Amino acid sequence: MATVAVIDYGMGNIRSVSKALEHVSGDTKVIVTHEAEEVLRADRVVLPGVGALQDCVSELKRLGLDDVIRETVRNKPFMGICLGMQALLNSSAENGGTEALGIIPGEARHFAAQLKKIPGTERLKVPHMGWNQVHQAKAHPMWRGIKQDSRFYFVHSYYVAVKSDSVAGATTPYGFDFTSVIDQKNIFAVQFHPEKSQHAGLALLANFLSWDGTH
């Protein structure tokens, strides 16, 4: 039986993510774990999370999961969700500068700092919260059955700025277009919450469970 490991490092939306995966799992077994061996044995891996990146990275390192994630992203389908996407970057502006895992070149920046530079964005609130469009930048097996500009559910104060547009799998407008999906080889990471995004979100999770990590 195929398995998908949901990494549980004590933060965020672990239960809702695992339940959504179970809903679409078919013959795939969903394992919620912080054990390195179980993560490494799984066929696919999901890193979810909400909250502060500094706490996220600290817990991953304390549990020895930072190196496990670096190993996992080399050879199997990997999905990051919300904070799990930002954790893959080099750093975040949070707390005056927070080091992340350094897997994807880029940084997380606070919306307020960017929005105040753009006229006409005074009414946009931070955090960016609610339903918004996701514009697919390129074809990908993960988008199967999901229409262009489908709406997904977001809750975040920091947005991802990648070094290379080649890894920007989708963008979302909020005063400006920010990267809402990272797509690099067998990594597919999303800023939104598919587990809270109804039909489109469940379709994305189902696609992940059948994706072999190639394009």
Secondary structure, DSSP 8 states (H G I E B T S, - for coil): --EEEEE--S-S-HHHHHHHHHHT-TT-EEEEE--HHHHHHSSEEEE---S-HHHHHHHHHHTTHHHHHHHHHHHS-EEEETHHHHTTSSEESGGG-EE---SSSEEEEEHHHHHTTSTT-TT--SSEEEEEE-EE-S--GGGTT--TT-EEEEEESEEEEES-GGGEEEEEESSSEEEEEEEETTEEEESSBGGGSHHHHHHHHHHHHH--S--
